[in-house]
Each structure stands twice: as C-alpha cells, then as structure tokens.
Amino acid sequence: MTATARLASRFEAALMPTYGVPPVALLRGEGCRVFDVDGRSYTDLIAGIAVSSLGHAHPAIIDAVSRQVRMIAHTSNLVMHEREIELAERLLFLLAADGRVFFTNSGTEANEAALKLVRRQQGPSRPVIVAAENGFHGRTMGSLALTGKESIRAPFGPFGVQVRFVPFGDTTALSHAMGPDVAAVVLEPCQGEAGVIPAPAGYLRTARELCDQAGALLVIDEIQSGIGRTGNWFAHQAHEVRPDVLTLAKGLGGGLPIGACIGLGTAGTALRKSDHGSTFGGNPVACAAALAVLDTIEADGLLAHAAAVGERLANGIASLTHPLLAGVRGEGLWLAIALTRPVSAAVETAAREAGFLLNAVQGDAVRLAPPLILSEAEADAFTGALPAILENAVSGGSFPPVSQEA
C-alpha cells in the first residue's frame, strides 16, 4: 500500500465526508512545485484555490511568521497589536479610500461581517439583498444565503436573509430587481466557482449607478480575485468603480488564514462597538504573513508579472487546437479552460498524472489559479503538455509516472 493510500484510509475514518477523499496527499512545497507523500512532484496551478499567492515556502512569509511567533502569536481583540493596524492602513492605502477594516479568518466570515454591516447601516426597512445567480460567497448560513447555487443552498434553508437573485451580467434584470426595499447588491467582479466568468464591460459601473439611485450599498466580493490575482491589487479597480464594502481573503495571507471586510466611506463606521467580533480575526501571525505578501508583490513587481504571464498562458492555450478545447477565459493568473464536453474531472485527473495540479471547477471548465510567481517557463510547460492531457482525458490513457523527488 502506498503512503497516499494509507493516509486516505485514515482520512476517511477520521474526517467528515464533506470533501470525499482527495486523490493527493501533499507533504511539502517549494515555489510552484509541490511534492506528495510518495515522492511525486507536481506543478501547482491551483495554489490552494487562489491562496498561495507567493507559492510555497516563500522566504518572506517564513521570515515574517517566524519573527512574529517569537514575539507574540495571539492577543485576542481585547488588546491592540501593531501588525493588525499596519495591515489595515496598508489595505486602505491600496484602495486609495477612507474606510475601516474588520479582520476575519476566512472569506465566508468576511461576507458574514459584510451582511451585518449592511443590515446595521440600512435598517429593517430594507430587508432585501440582490445577488447573482451562480455566484459563490461562502458556506456559512448568511454567506450561503447569498450564494446563487441552488444545489448547495436547498438542504439548509430557510435563511434569515431575503435574497433576490438575478442573472450575472444582465443589467436590465439588475435594474428591475432594485427598489426601496433593497439594502445592497452583492457581486463578484468575476464568478470564480461558476467557472471564472468575468463581468461584462460596464456591468459593475451600472451596478454602482443603480445602487446610488436606489440608496443601496454595493458590496464587491474579491475573496478569489483580490490581492493581485488579475494583475491589479483588486479586480474592481480595472472597472473604475468603488464599492461601499469590499471582502477579501484567500491570497491575502499567502497560505495563512485571514479575511477582511472593508467598509468605505460611511460604511466604514456602520458597525458599532460590540456589534461584531472574532477571537482569532486579525491575529498577529496572519497579519504578519499578509504584510509580507503585500510587500513582496510590490517589491517583486508581481502585479505586472501576473498580468504578463497570465496573458502568455491564456494565449498559449488559445493557440491550441483540440476537439475538447472550447477556449480560455479570465484575466491575469486566474483562468478557466472551457471544454466542449462536461469532462473536467477527467481532465483534472489526466493533468495530475502528467504532473500538474488544477481544478475541475465546473463540468465543462477547468480552473487555473497558480501562484503569482509562476514563471514563463512553467506556463509554457503546461501549455506544451495540454494537448496530451486533453487527449488522455478523452481516451482514458495514462501518462508515464511523474518525476520523483530526489
């Protein structure tokens, strides 16, 4: 029995079956390479679902976290610590806006905080939230209420939030959904879990205008798209629109758990003392990691790098011809390979056998969200291997074993 199989047996016996049994057990990583417990190596093109923005074992994160743990690892919200303040100031600087930040441990918690902020600011006369069909905002009860995927919502309703769903990108439907009962509109600049579906040109600006006309808040969920993934610090910046509330997580911590709910303008002070809290939110270690991520992205020019390598990767995929390949979409290092048939699980398996980790995000779409440090050579290696990966997904063939750890 392999080491992976032994761990799979223990996993199945000890953990709740919410994820099934994953096919890979990773031991360590270095840059964009990861190694499993049986010594196989892979190019990581999913980065823990857009989390490991600096790849694995990056010296900046190692140094920042180690230094902070030696000083103090936890404080709770009963006291202040400088890393939390510094990180909040830095995020507001990158947004070029006045506001306030609430730190959480995850994206779904950031969206829960946003819901409470909206309710506190708008009051009971505006009970409705408008959200997009096929959007994804998390799995806790408030965030799940906003998630426009009925298959994961239905088993857990009813919810304590009234949500009016509209087709993503349809400005006419969004206009018709607005009214004096609407407290906020919650949107992603690009729907990640739906298969990396970018908002049409002008859509977010129209949403901003409709919110202003109706007196509603615009909440933009950048949990996947934020912190450089699309080649901008925040994806909404390319749309030249400012939200009232922004939620972040994933790539902010570079692998450490942290999220943020940022209220801009008057939304920044909507929540009052004792309205919300988190024991671990904004803890010193996670904040130190996040600051290291922001410092490194800036110092190493990773915004421009993500845009350039992402364009190279997208163009390389688009240049290929295969009956299974329908195209590529997305921006920066956040792409989806669109398929002509719903066989993404087979493509994910074939890619893994070829030494690449990616994600079958929808039946007909495979998601790529590699570390922002992905090199041109690594991008080219994947596009070079993709035709054989697609062919093996169709034929059920197998690849030679991937390289072994030295």
VOLOTOR-760449 format. One record per residue (C-alpha): residue number from 0; residue in three letters; x, y, z. Coordinates in nm, 4 decimals, m for minus. Example, Ala and Ser with C-alpha at 12.3 -4.5 7.8 and 13.67 -1.06 7.14 Angstrom:
[0 ALA [1.2300 m0.4500 0.7800]]
[1 SER [1.3670 m0.1060 0.7140]]
! end
This chain:
[0 MET [0.0000 0.0000 0.0000]]
[1 THR [0.1321 0.3464 m0.0904]]
[2 ALA [0.1719 0.6241 0.1648]]
[3 THR [m0.1121 0.8086 m0.0100]]
[4 ALA [m0.3430 0.5074 0.0218]]
[5 ARG [m0.2614 0.4682 0.3912]]
[6 LEU [m0.3410 0.8330 0.4577]]
[7 ALA [m0.6604 0.8081 0.2509]]
[8 SER [m0.7804 0.5224 0.4712]]
[9 ARG [m0.7107 0.7200 0.7870]]
[10 PHE [m0.8682 1.0337 0.6364]]
[11 GLU [m1.1896 0.8501 0.5510]]
[12 ALA [m1.2137 0.7035 0.9005]]
[13 ALA [m1.1442 1.0255 1.0906]]
[14 LEU [m1.2826 1.3193 0.8929]]
[15 MET [m1.6385 1.4117 0.7992]]
[16 PRO [m1.7137 1.3194 0.4363]]
[17 THR [m1.7606 1.6785 0.3169]]
[18 TYR [m1.4711 1.6583 0.0680]]
[19 GLY [m1.4829 1.2910 m0.0205]]
[20 VAL [m1.1303 1.1519 m0.0114]]
[21 PRO [m0.8878 1.3739 m0.2042]]
[22 PRO [m0.6614 1.1912 m0.4510]]
[23 VAL [m0.3348 1.3557 m0.3425]]
[24 ALA [m0.1608 1.3881 m0.0046]]
[25 LEU [0.0940 1.6683 m0.0163]]
[26 LEU [0.3999 1.6726 0.2046]]
[27 ARG [0.5840 1.9910 0.1127]]
[28 GLY [0.6229 2.2610 m0.1484]]
[29 GLU [0.8832 2.4936 m0.2919]]
[30 GLY [0.7871 2.7804 m0.5214]]
[31 CYS [0.5315 2.6490 m0.7694]]
[32 ARG [0.6304 2.2847 m0.7084]]
[33 VAL [0.4668 2.0546 m0.4562]]
[34 PHE [0.5619 1.7006 m0.3522]]
[35 ASP [0.3309 1.4264 m0.2312]]
[36 VAL [0.3949 1.1684 0.0387]]
[37 ASP [0.5042 0.9133 m0.2212]]
[38 GLY [0.7689 1.1454 m0.3651]]
[39 ARG [0.5830 1.2531 m0.6795]]
[40 SER [0.6196 1.6175 m0.7795]]
[41 TYR [0.3685 1.8474 m0.9470]]
[42 THR [0.3468 2.1999 m1.0807]]
[43 ASP [0.0833 2.3643 m0.8638]]
[44 LEU [m0.1597 2.5513 m1.0894]]
[45 ILE [m0.4371 2.5949 m0.8331]]
[46 ALA [m0.2396 2.7263 m0.5304]]
[47 GLY [m0.4811 2.6027 m0.2671]]
[48 ILE [m0.7695 2.7657 m0.4615]]
[49 ALA [m0.6030 3.1019 m0.5263]]
[50 VAL [m0.4497 3.1181 m0.1773]]
[51 SER [m0.0747 3.0546 m0.2039]]
[52 SER [m0.0035 3.3794 m0.3863]]
[53 LEU [0.3732 3.3597 m0.3306]]
[54 GLY [0.3875 2.9859 m0.3879]]
[55 HIS [0.5181 2.7506 m0.1218]]
[56 ALA [0.7849 2.8061 0.1447]]
[57 HIS [0.8492 3.1613 0.0302]]
[58 PRO [1.1292 3.3138 0.2415]]
[59 ALA [0.9358 3.6359 0.3034]]
[60 ILE [0.6450 3.4519 0.4644]]
[61 ILE [0.8710 3.2139 0.6549]]
[62 ASP [1.0694 3.5045 0.7995]]
[63 ALA [0.7657 3.7172 0.8826]]
[64 VAL [0.5735 3.4365 1.0519]]
[65 SER [0.8767 3.3049 1.2414]]
[66 ARG [0.9676 3.6501 1.3651]]
[67 GLN [0.6113 3.7203 1.4777]]
[68 VAL [0.5682 3.3872 1.6568]]
[69 ARG [0.8852 3.4562 1.8508]]
[70 MET [0.7372 3.7892 1.9630]]
[71 ILE [0.3696 3.7071 2.0229]]
[72 ALA [0.1353 3.4748 1.8350]]
[73 HIS [m0.2064 3.5662 1.9727]]
[74 THR [m0.3635 3.8587 2.1549]]
[75 SER [m0.7450 3.8416 2.1038]]
[76 ASN [m0.9436 4.1568 2.0366]]
[77 LEU [m0.9142 4.2712 2.3979]]
[78 VAL [m0.5847 4.4432 2.3159]]
[79 MET [m0.4167 4.6107 2.0175]]
[80 HIS [m0.1145 4.4970 1.8234]]
[81 GLU [0.0785 4.6858 1.5585]]
[82 ARG [0.0637 4.4286 1.2771]]
[83 GLU [m0.3164 4.4475 1.2601]]
[84 ILE [m0.3153 4.8270 1.2480]]
[85 GLU [m0.0368 4.8304 0.9906]]
[86 LEU [m0.2213 4.5844 0.7664]]
[87 ALA [m0.5491 4.7783 0.7858]]
[88 GLU [m0.3676 5.1004 0.6977]]
[89 ARG [m0.1941 4.9284 0.4078]]
[90 LEU [m0.5165 4.7911 0.2586]]
[91 LEU [m0.6860 5.1314 0.2783]]
[92 PHE [m0.3813 5.2863 0.1118]]
[93 LEU [m0.4015 5.0349 m0.1738]]
[94 LEU [m0.7696 5.1179 m0.2134]]
[95 ALA [m0.6921 5.4922 m0.2054]]
[96 ALA [m1.0009 5.5455 0.0083]]
[97 ASP [m1.1154 5.6375 0.3539]]
[98 GLY [m1.2661 5.3482 0.5420]]
[99 ARG [m1.2335 5.0942 0.8201]]
[100 VAL [m1.1307 4.7285 0.8235]]
[101 PHE [m1.2623 4.4281 1.0164]]
[102 PHE [m1.0384 4.1195 1.0046]]
[103 THR [m1.1697 3.7642 0.9953]]
[104 ASN [m1.0251 3.4157 0.9492]]
[105 SER [m1.1833 3.3349 0.6127]]
[106 GLY [m1.3811 3.4607 0.3174]]
[107 THR [m1.7180 3.3389 0.4338]]
[108 GLU [m1.6639 3.5199 0.7645]]
[109 ALA [m1.5765 3.8377 0.5751]]
[110 ASN [m1.9081 3.8123 0.3925]]
[111 GLU [m2.0934 3.7466 0.7175]]
[112 ALA [m1.9431 4.0685 0.8550]]
[113 ALA [m2.0487 4.2494 0.5370]]
[114 LEU [m2.4073 4.1282 0.5832]]
[115 LYS [m2.4191 4.2600 0.9383]]
[116 LEU [m2.2676 4.5895 0.8265]]
[117 VAL [m2.5342 4.6257 0.5560]]
[118 ARG [m2.8153 4.5441 0.7960]]
[119 ARG [m2.6852 4.7850 1.0585]]
[120 GLN [m2.6441 5.0722 0.8120]]
[121 GLN [m2.9624 5.0206 0.6128]]
[122 GLY [m3.2032 4.9182 0.8889]]
[123 PRO [m3.5127 4.6947 0.8853]]
[124 SER [m3.6982 4.8911 0.6156]]
[125 ARG [m3.4586 4.7492 0.3554]]
[126 PRO [m3.4611 4.3717 0.4098]]
[127 VAL [m3.3612 4.2567 0.0591]]
[128 ILE [m3.0147 4.1756 m0.0779]]
[129 VAL [m2.9721 4.1412 m0.4543]]
[130 ALA [m2.7158 3.8802 m0.5613]]
[131 ALA [m2.6209 3.6986 m0.8803]]
[132 GLU [m2.7235 3.3544 m0.9948]]
[133 ASN [m2.4303 3.1124 m0.9848]]
[134 GLY [m2.2386 3.3428 m0.7530]]
[135 PHE [m2.0458 3.1963 m0.4624]]
[136 HIS [m1.9942 3.3796 m0.1334]]
[137 GLY [m1.9335 3.1042 0.1214]]
[138 ARG [m2.0984 2.8200 0.3095]]
[139 THR [m2.1897 2.9661 0.6485]]
[140 MET [m2.5576 3.0460 0.6763]]
[141 GLY [m2.5569 3.4154 0.5842]]
[142 SER [m2.2998 3.3773 0.3081]]
[143 LEU [m2.4778 3.0682 0.1799]]
[144 ALA [m2.7998 3.2683 0.1559]]
[145 LEU [m2.6200 3.4931 m0.0959]]
[146 THR [m2.4757 3.2023 m0.2944]]
[147 GLY [m2.6723 3.1526 m0.6129]]
[148 LYS [m2.6236 2.7802 m0.6467]]
[149 GLU [m2.9436 2.6020 m0.5526]]
[150 SER [m2.7862 2.2592 m0.5111]]
[151 ILE [m2.5819 2.3717 m0.2102]]
[152 ARG [m2.8428 2.6161 m0.0752]]
[153 ALA [m3.1522 2.3962 m0.0762]]
[154 PRO [m3.0595 2.1498 0.2015]]
[155 PHE [m3.0006 2.4298 0.4538]]
[156 GLY [m3.2849 2.6773 0.4056]]
[157 PRO [m3.4758 2.8713 0.5122]]
[158 PHE [m3.2311 3.1535 0.5678]]
[159 GLY [m3.2585 3.4684 0.7740]]
[160 VAL [m3.1765 3.6850 0.4722]]
[161 GLN [m3.4125 3.7806 0.1883]]
[162 VAL [m3.2183 3.7471 m0.1350]]
[163 ARG [m3.3350 3.8402 m0.4842]]
[164 PHE [m3.1257 3.6594 m0.7452]]
[165 VAL [m3.0615 3.7994 m1.0925]]
[166 PRO [m2.8630 3.6629 m1.3887]]
[167 PHE [m2.4984 3.7688 m1.3660]]
[168 GLY [m2.4078 4.0378 m1.6156]]
[169 ASP [m2.7683 4.1279 m1.7048]]
[170 THR [m2.8049 4.4995 m1.6338]]
[171 THR [m3.1754 4.5022 m1.7259]]
[172 ALA [m3.2540 4.2278 m1.4736]]
[173 LEU [m3.0464 4.4074 m1.2118]]
[174 SER [m3.2350 4.7311 m1.2736]]
[175 HIS [m3.5705 4.5550 m1.2400]]
[176 ALA [m3.4600 4.3965 m0.9122]]
[177 MET [m3.3840 4.7300 m0.7488]]
[178 GLY [m3.6316 4.9109 m0.5274]]
[179 PRO [m3.6770 5.0875 m0.1932]]
[180 ASP [m3.6618 4.7527 m0.0135]]
[181 VAL [m3.3083 4.6725 m0.1384]]
[182 ALA [m3.0316 4.7217 0.1141]]
[183 ALA [m2.7386 4.6113 m0.1009]]
[184 VAL [m2.6212 4.4442 m0.4189]]
[185 VAL [m2.3523 4.1767 m0.3698]]
[186 LEU [m2.1418 4.0823 m0.6726]]
[187 GLU [m1.8123 3.9238 m0.7710]]
[188 PRO [m1.6093 4.1007 m1.0427]]
[189 CYS [m1.5605 3.7551 m1.1884]]
[190 GLN [m1.7551 3.4482 m1.0776]]
[191 GLY [m1.4856 3.2052 m0.9719]]
[192 GLU [m1.6783 2.8962 m0.8671]]
[193 ALA [m1.9110 2.9319 m1.1663]]
[194 GLY [m1.6114 2.8714 m1.3919]]
[195 VAL [m1.4185 3.2013 m1.3917]]
[196 ILE [m1.6887 3.4081 m1.5637]]
[197 PRO [m1.5794 3.7740 m1.5939]]
[198 ALA [m1.8335 4.0518 m1.5551]]
[199 PRO [m1.9214 4.2101 m1.8912]]
[200 ALA [m1.7719 4.5501 m1.9667]]
[201 GLY [m1.9652 4.8232 m1.7893]]
[202 TYR [m2.1624 4.5866 m1.5667]]
[203 LEU [m2.0066 4.6883 m1.2353]]
[204 ARG [m2.0313 5.0570 m1.3249]]
[205 THR [m2.4013 5.0131 m1.3972]]
[206 ALA [m2.4415 4.8290 m1.0671]]
[207 ARG [m2.2745 5.1236 m0.8926]]
[208 GLU [m2.5125 5.3692 m1.0613]]
[209 LEU [m2.8199 5.1616 m0.9781]]
[210 CYS [m2.7136 5.1339 m0.6141]]
[211 ASP [m2.6624 5.5098 m0.5938]]
[212 GLN [m3.0058 5.5741 m0.7446]]
[213 ALA [m3.1762 5.3293 m0.5058]]
[214 GLY [m2.9818 5.4205 m0.1932]]
[215 ALA [m2.8386 5.0674 m0.1756]]
[216 LEU [m2.4841 4.9642 m0.0879]]
[217 LEU [m2.2577 4.7942 m0.3413]]
[218 VAL [m2.0718 4.5006 m0.1871]]
[219 ILE [m1.7948 4.3515 m0.4014]]
[220 ASP [m1.6672 4.0068 m0.3095]]
[221 GLU [m1.2998 3.9812 m0.4072]]
[222 ILE [m1.2188 3.6768 m0.1989]]
[223 GLN [m1.0760 3.4984 m0.5039]]
[224 SER [m0.9987 3.7900 m0.7330]]
[225 GLY [m0.8202 4.0215 m0.4898]]
[226 ILE [m0.4550 4.0759 m0.3978]]
[227 GLY [m0.3004 4.0736 m0.7429]]
[228 ARG [m0.4633 3.7699 m0.8992]]
[229 THR [m0.5925 3.9564 m1.2045]]
[230 GLY [m0.2902 4.1857 m1.2399]]
[231 ASN [m0.4429 4.4611 m1.0252]]
[232 TRP [m0.4417 4.4784 m0.6479]]
[233 PHE [m0.8197 4.4419 m0.6699]]
[234 ALA [m1.0126 4.3319 m0.9767]]
[235 HIS [m1.2750 4.6055 m0.9408]]
[236 GLN [m1.0073 4.8696 m0.9982]]
[237 ALA [m0.9924 4.7763 m1.3679]]
[238 HIS [m1.3671 4.8503 m1.3865]]
[239 GLU [m1.3154 5.2015 m1.2449]]
[240 VAL [m1.5761 5.1542 m0.9748]]
[241 ARG [m1.5610 5.1933 m0.5983]]
[242 PRO [m1.7636 4.9632 m0.3736]]
[243 ASP [m1.9132 5.0571 m0.0399]]
[244 VAL [m1.7960 4.7271 0.1063]]
[245 LEU [m1.5135 4.5012 m0.0117]]
[246 THR [m1.4472 4.1490 0.1136]]
[247 LEU [m1.1099 3.9745 0.0866]]
[248 ALA [m0.9429 3.6505 0.1973]]
[249 LYS [m0.7529 3.3691 0.0185]]
[250 GLY [m0.4421 3.5290 m0.1389]]
[251 LEU [m0.4178 3.7982 0.1293]]
[252 GLY [m0.2446 3.5628 0.3730]]
[253 GLY [m0.0409 3.3667 0.1211]]
[254 GLY [m0.1376 3.0433 0.2987]]
[255 LEU [m0.2199 3.1744 0.6455]]
[256 PRO [m0.5923 3.2060 0.7287]]
[257 ILE [m0.7101 3.5660 0.7118]]
[258 GLY [m1.0003 3.7590 0.5641]]
[259 ALA [m1.1119 4.1203 0.5675]]
[260 CYS [m1.4361 4.3132 0.5433]]
[261 ILE [m1.3591 4.6706 0.4416]]
[262 GLY [m1.6228 4.9412 0.4705]]
[263 LEU [m1.5507 5.2503 0.2627]]
[264 GLY [m1.6908 5.5944 0.3286]]
[265 THR [m1.9795 5.5937 0.5753]]
[266 ALA [m1.9961 5.2137 0.5563]]
[267 GLY [m1.6679 5.2043 0.7458]]
[268 THR [m1.8349 5.3158 1.0689]]
[269 ALA [m2.1710 5.1419 1.0316]]
[270 LEU [m2.0848 4.8680 1.2814]]
[271 ARG [m2.0731 4.9940 1.6377]]
[272 LYS [m1.8913 4.8777 1.9468]]
[273 SER [m1.9867 4.5156 2.0330]]
[274 ASP [m2.1790 4.4676 1.7047]]
[275 HIS [m1.9323 4.2054 1.5838]]
[276 GLY [m1.6195 4.0229 1.6904]]
[277 SER [m1.3699 3.7447 1.6238]]
[278 THR [m1.1323 3.5801 1.8688]]
[279 PHE [m0.8715 3.4949 1.6066]]
[280 GLY [m0.9518 3.7584 1.3426]]
[281 GLY [m0.6568 3.9856 1.2753]]
[282 ASN [m0.4196 3.7762 1.4850]]
[283 PRO [m0.0532 3.8856 1.4749]]
[284 VAL [0.0791 3.5857 1.2810]]
[285 ALA [m0.1754 3.6042 0.9986]]
[286 CYS [m0.1331 3.9816 0.9739]]
[287 ALA [0.2450 3.9465 0.9572]]
[288 ALA [0.2067 3.6967 0.6735]]
[289 ALA [m0.0317 3.9265 0.4885]]
[290 LEU [0.2070 4.2195 0.5192]]
[291 ALA [0.4849 4.0014 0.3789]]
[292 VAL [0.2607 3.9099 0.0855]]
[293 LEU [0.1830 4.2746 0.0086]]
[294 ASP [0.5481 4.3785 0.0474]]
[295 THR [0.6675 4.1022 m0.1849]]
[296 ILE [0.4046 4.1633 m0.4520]]
[297 GLU [0.5101 4.5271 m0.4602]]
[298 ALA [0.8880 4.4746 m0.4347]]
[299 ASP [0.8977 4.1963 m0.6963]]
[300 GLY [0.6582 4.3607 m0.9428]]
[301 LEU [0.4166 4.0691 m0.9241]]
[302 LEU [0.1139 4.2671 m1.0447]]
[303 ALA [0.2750 4.3239 m1.3833]]
[304 HIS [0.4200 3.9726 m1.3725]]
[305 ALA [0.0779 3.8149 m1.3111]]
[306 ALA [m0.0708 4.0135 m1.5969]]
[307 ALA [0.2104 3.9237 m1.8382]]
[308 VAL [0.2426 3.5547 m1.7514]]
[309 GLY [m0.1351 3.5213 m1.7371]]
[310 GLU [m0.1612 3.6674 m2.0867]]
[311 ARG [0.1121 3.4324 m2.2076]]
[312 LEU [m0.0656 3.1354 m2.0518]]
[313 ALA [m0.4041 3.2352 m2.1973]]
[314 ASN [m0.2579 3.2972 m2.5422]]
[315 GLY [m0.0745 2.9665 m2.5311]]
[316 ILE [m0.3959 2.7807 m2.4501]]
[317 ALA [m0.5957 2.9753 m2.7110]]
[318 SER [m0.3438 2.8855 m2.9798]]
[319 LEU [m0.4029 2.5130 m2.9337]]
[320 THR [m0.6420 2.3075 m3.1412]]
[321 HIS [m0.8190 2.0097 m2.9902]]
[322 PRO [m1.1790 1.8839 m3.0173]]
[323 LEU [m1.2179 1.9094 m2.6404]]
[324 LEU [m1.0896 2.2671 m2.6157]]
[325 ALA [m1.3573 2.5367 m2.6456]]
[326 GLY [m1.1430 2.8309 m2.5377]]
[327 VAL [m0.9993 3.0138 m2.2410]]
[328 ARG [m1.1354 3.2988 m2.0295]]
[329 GLY [m1.0337 3.5040 m1.7290]]
[330 GLU [m0.7703 3.7629 m1.6507]]
[331 GLY [m0.4195 3.7564 m1.5106]]
[332 LEU [m0.3342 3.4310 m1.3355]]
[333 TRP [m0.7000 3.3398 m1.2901]]
[334 LEU [m0.8189 3.1463 m1.5931]]
[335 ALA [m1.0616 2.8783 m1.6973]]
[336 ILE [m1.0071 2.6301 m1.9761]]
[337 ALA [m1.3504 2.5901 m2.1359]]
[338 LEU [m1.4332 2.2425 m2.2641]]
[339 THR [m1.6717 2.1265 m2.5349]]
[340 ARG [m1.7913 1.8393 m2.3155]]
[341 PRO [m1.8543 1.8038 m1.9390]]
[342 VAL [m1.5392 1.6002 m1.8719]]
[343 SER [m1.3431 1.8377 m1.6493]]
[344 ALA [m1.2921 1.5678 m1.3843]]
[345 ALA [m1.1158 1.3513 m1.6426]]
[346 VAL [m0.9014 1.6489 m1.7475]]
[347 GLU [m0.8067 1.7144 m1.3855]]
[348 THR [m0.7053 1.3509 m1.3445]]
[349 ALA [m0.5061 1.3453 m1.6680]]
[350 ALA [m0.3297 1.6673 m1.5699]]
[351 ARG [m0.2393 1.5227 m1.2309]]
[352 GLU [m0.0961 1.2133 m1.3962]]
[353 ALA [0.1109 1.4448 m1.6155]]
[354 GLY [0.2403 1.6335 m1.3129]]
[355 PHE [0.0072 1.9367 m1.2966]]
[356 LEU [m0.2477 2.0207 m1.0272]]
[357 LEU [m0.5540 2.2121 m1.1414]]
[358 ASN [m0.9243 2.2168 m1.0564]]
[359 ALA [m1.2366 2.0830 m1.2273]]
[360 VAL [m1.4451 2.3803 m1.1141]]
[361 GLN [m1.7449 2.3039 m1.3385]]
[362 GLY [m1.8308 2.0095 m1.5592]]
[363 ASP [m1.7139 2.1943 m1.8685]]
[364 ALA [m1.4462 2.4180 m1.7149]]
[365 VAL [m1.1065 2.3648 m1.5535]]
[366 ARG [m0.9746 2.6410 m1.3271]]
[367 LEU [m0.6159 2.7671 m1.3163]]
[368 ALA [m0.5145 2.9918 m1.0248]]
[369 PRO [m0.1405 2.9354 m0.9845]]
[370 PRO [0.0915 3.1273 m0.7541]]
[371 LEU [0.1624 3.4806 m0.8747]]
[372 ILE [0.5287 3.3822 m0.9067]]
[373 LEU [0.4580 3.1313 m1.1869]]
[374 SER [0.7376 3.1626 m1.4424]]
[375 GLU [0.7062 3.1851 m1.8192]]
[376 ALA [0.8846 2.8503 m1.8453]]
[377 GLU [0.6341 2.6866 m1.6090]]
[378 ALA [0.3432 2.8356 m1.8016]]
[379 ASP [0.4911 2.7157 m2.1305]]
[380 ALA [0.5492 2.3668 m1.9901]]
[381 PHE [0.1816 2.3391 m1.9088]]
[382 THR [0.0572 2.4640 m2.2461]]
[383 GLY [0.3023 2.2274 m2.4118]]
[384 ALA [0.1593 1.9358 m2.2141]]
[385 LEU [m0.2065 2.0357 m2.2519]]
[386 PRO [m0.2824 1.8650 m2.5867]]
[387 ALA [m0.1681 1.5283 m2.4491]]
[388 ILE [m0.3607 1.5929 m2.1267]]
[389 LEU [m0.6804 1.6582 m2.3232]]
[390 GLU [m0.6208 1.3544 m2.5415]]
[391 ASN [m0.5681 1.1313 m2.2396]]
[392 ALA [m0.8811 1.2718 m2.0753]]
[393 VAL [m1.0791 1.1666 m2.3820]]
[394 SER [m0.9133 0.8295 m2.4369]]
[395 GLY [m0.8631 0.7295 m2.0751]]
[396 GLY [m0.4964 0.6709 m2.1458]]
[397 SER [m0.2261 0.7158 m1.8873]]
[398 PHE [0.0981 0.9079 m1.8669]]
[399 PRO [0.4375 0.7830 m1.7612]]
[400 PRO [0.4907 0.8339 m1.3872]]
[401 VAL [0.5608 1.1952 m1.2939]]
[402 SER [0.9076 1.2826 m1.1719]]
[403 GLN [1.0170 1.1514 m0.8344]]
[404 GLU [1.1662 1.3611 m0.5592]]
[405 ALA [1.5424 1.3409 m0.5481]]
! end
